[in-house]
Amino acid sequence: MPSFTGQQLQKATGQIRAEARRAPVEITYHGRPELVVMSVEDYELLRTNRKLVLRREDLPAAELERISANRMDEAHRALDALMDD
């Protein structure tokens, strides 16, 4: 993530705005991260993709069945050994 100081933010707002349209930009004060500047599109995507936590009891039966029917692709079967360690 591109990083700018608070002083650079005051002097080069246009450049930082242009960067933030491409990707989030970190703003630091006294060497520590304090702000992130991002485009409205990135912010909306972030808000839309927030993870919701649901309890198993709250899921519809059809959704539980769909989840329990999922199987890992055989090409990744070797990853099971990593879980045994």
Secondary structure, 3 states (H helix, E strand, C coil): CCEEEHHHHHHCHHHHHHHHHHCCEEEEECCEEEEEECCHHHHHHHHHCCCCCCCHHHCCHHHHHHHHCCCCCHHHCCHHHHHHC
